[in-house]
Amino acid sequence: MSQTRYIAKSPEELPDMEATLARSGLEFMQDVRDGKLAGPPIGALMGFWPTLVEEGKTVFTGTPEFSATNPMGTVHGGWYGTILDSCMACAVMTRVPKGSVYTTLEFKVNILRPIPLGTEVEAIGTCQHAGRSTGIANGEIRGVSDGKLYATGSTTCIIMKMK
């Protein structure tokens, strides 16, 4: 399995709706992970990428750097929220059928401890339910080398049949 990072540099490089709807959510996420489809630029901006994709589960690996700090010099809560939203919503996406799309309706984040700058973490998203119109997932951020739990999250997504 390749880990080629193909990040869209313009809107034209992102998959269009036809390309999206031609795949199941699992196939779509595998193609992004493998570099067959362009990934969203938010991953490059925030310093994370999907490294594991399977039905009902995704893992995003990332390292918060100085550019993600708040005025106190610690990792901004938005970084935690962005990587958790990504792994949890994409876990739901792996259960979305061909011809459908999804989007986040709401998500919640609990930050348990600060992530030291330069610490590689995994954000693990697990889909608890994917029905006809909603999906629910949980997530956690853990240190790769120390296994420490840094944050948890939960999300509700809407699933929409497009064709």
C-alpha positions as CSV (number, residue, x, y, z in Angstrom):
1,M,0.0,0.0,0.0
2,S,1.5,3.3,-1.1
3,Q,1.5,6.4,1.1
4,T,2.0,8.9,-1.7
5,R,0.8,12.3,-0.6
6,Y,-0.9,14.0,-3.6
7,I,-2.3,17.3,-2.3
8,A,-4.5,19.4,-4.5
9,K,-2.9,22.8,-5.3
10,S,-6.0,24.2,-7.0
11,P,-9.7,23.6,-7.0
12,E,-9.4,21.9,-10.4
13,E,-7.2,19.2,-8.9
14,L,-9.8,18.1,-6.3
15,P,-12.0,15.2,-7.4
16,D,-15.3,16.4,-9.0
17,M,-18.7,15.2,-7.9
18,E,-18.8,12.6,-10.7
19,A,-15.5,11.0,-9.5
20,T,-16.7,11.1,-6.0
21,L,-20.1,9.5,-6.6
22,A,-18.5,6.8,-8.8
23,R,-16.8,5.3,-5.8
24,S,-17.9,4.0,-2.4
25,G,-16.7,6.2,0.5
26,L,-14.2,3.4,1.3
27,E,-12.8,3.4,-2.2
28,F,-12.6,7.2,-2.3
29,M,-10.6,7.3,1.0
30,Q,-8.3,4.5,-0.1
31,D,-7.6,6.4,-3.4
32,V,-6.8,9.6,-1.4
33,R,-4.5,7.7,0.9
34,D,-2.8,6.0,-2.0
35,G,-2.4,9.2,-4.0
36,K,-4.7,8.2,-6.8
37,L,-7.0,11.1,-6.0
38,A,-5.8,14.5,-4.7
39,G,-6.2,15.0,-1.0
40,P,-7.5,18.3,0.5
41,P,-5.0,21.1,1.1
42,I,-6.1,21.3,4.8
43,G,-3.9,18.2,5.4
44,A,-0.8,19.9,4.1
45,L,-1.7,23.2,5.9
46,M,-2.2,21.4,9.3
47,G,0.5,18.7,8.9
48,F,-1.5,15.5,8.8
49,W,-2.4,12.8,6.3
50,P,-4.6,9.6,6.3
51,T,-2.3,6.6,6.9
52,L,-4.8,3.8,7.5
53,V,-8.2,3.4,5.8
54,E,-10.5,0.4,6.4
55,E,-14.2,0.0,6.6
56,G,-15.4,1.9,9.7
57,K,-11.9,3.2,10.7
58,T,-9.4,5.8,9.6
59,V,-6.1,6.9,11.1
60,F,-4.6,10.3,10.4
61,T,-0.9,10.7,11.4
62,G,0.4,14.2,12.0
63,T,2.8,16.4,13.9
64,P,1.7,19.8,15.2
65,E,4.4,22.4,14.5
66,F,4.9,26.0,15.6
67,S,2.5,27.3,12.9
68,A,-0.3,25.6,14.8
69,T,0.3,27.3,18.2
70,N,-1.9,29.8,20.0
71,P,-0.5,33.0,21.6
72,M,0.7,31.0,24.7
73,G,2.9,28.8,22.4
74,T,0.9,25.6,22.8
75,V,-1.0,23.7,20.2
76,H,-4.2,25.5,19.3
77,G,-7.5,23.7,20.0
78,G,-8.4,24.2,16.4
79,W,-5.6,21.7,15.4
80,Y,-7.0,19.1,17.7
81,G,-10.5,19.8,16.3
82,T,-9.4,19.7,12.7
83,I,-7.5,16.4,12.9
84,L,-10.3,14.8,14.9
85,D,-13.0,16.1,12.6
86,S,-11.0,14.6,9.7
87,C,-10.5,11.1,11.1
88,M,-14.0,10.8,12.6
89,A,-15.9,12.1,9.5
90,C,-13.7,10.0,7.2
91,A,-14.4,6.9,9.3
92,V,-18.1,7.6,8.5
93,M,-17.2,8.1,4.9
94,T,-15.7,4.6,4.7
95,R,-19.3,3.3,5.3
96,V,-21.0,5.6,2.7
97,P,-22.3,3.8,-0.3
98,K,-21.5,4.6,-4.0
99,G,-23.7,7.5,-5.1
100,S,-23.8,9.2,-1.7
101,V,-21.8,11.8,0.1
102,Y,-21.6,13.0,3.7
103,T,-20.7,16.1,5.7
104,T,-20.2,16.9,9.4
105,L,-23.3,18.1,11.2
106,E,-21.5,18.6,14.5
107,F,-18.5,17.5,16.5
108,K,-17.2,17.7,20.0
109,V,-13.6,17.7,21.3
110,N,-12.2,17.0,24.7
111,I,-8.6,18.1,25.1
112,L,-7.0,16.1,27.9
113,R,-3.4,17.3,27.8
114,P,-1.2,19.5,25.6
115,I,0.6,17.8,22.7
116,P,4.2,18.9,22.8
117,L,5.3,20.6,19.6
118,G,6.9,18.2,17.2
119,T,5.2,15.1,18.7
120,E,3.9,12.7,16.1
121,V,0.3,11.6,16.9
122,E,-2.3,9.4,15.4
123,A,-5.9,10.5,15.3
124,I,-8.0,7.4,15.2
125,G,-11.6,7.6,14.0
126,T,-14.1,4.8,14.4
127,C,-17.6,4.7,12.9
128,Q,-20.2,3.6,15.4
129,H,-23.2,3.8,13.1
130,A,-23.8,4.7,9.4
131,G,-27.4,4.5,8.4
132,R,-29.5,5.9,5.6
133,S,-29.2,9.5,6.6
134,T,-26.8,9.8,9.6
135,G,-23.4,8.5,10.7
136,I,-21.8,8.7,14.2
137,A,-18.2,8.2,15.0
138,N,-15.7,8.6,17.9
139,G,-12.1,9.6,17.8
140,E,-9.0,9.9,19.9
141,I,-5.6,11.4,19.5
142,R,-2.7,9.3,20.8
143,G,1.1,9.8,20.8
144,V,2.8,7.5,18.3
145,S,5.8,6.9,20.5
146,D,4.3,7.2,24.0
147,G,0.7,6.0,23.5
148,K,-0.6,8.9,25.6
149,L,-4.2,9.9,25.1
150,Y,-4.2,13.7,24.2
151,A,-7.8,14.2,23.2
152,T,-11.1,12.5,22.4
153,G,-14.0,13.5,20.2
154,S,-17.4,12.5,18.8
155,T,-19.2,13.5,15.6
156,T,-22.6,13.2,13.9
157,C,-22.6,13.4,10.1
158,I,-25.3,13.6,7.5
159,I,-25.3,11.1,4.7
160,M,-27.0,12.2,1.4
161,K,-27.9,10.0,-1.5
162,M,-27.1,11.9,-4.7
163,K,-28.0,9.4,-7.4
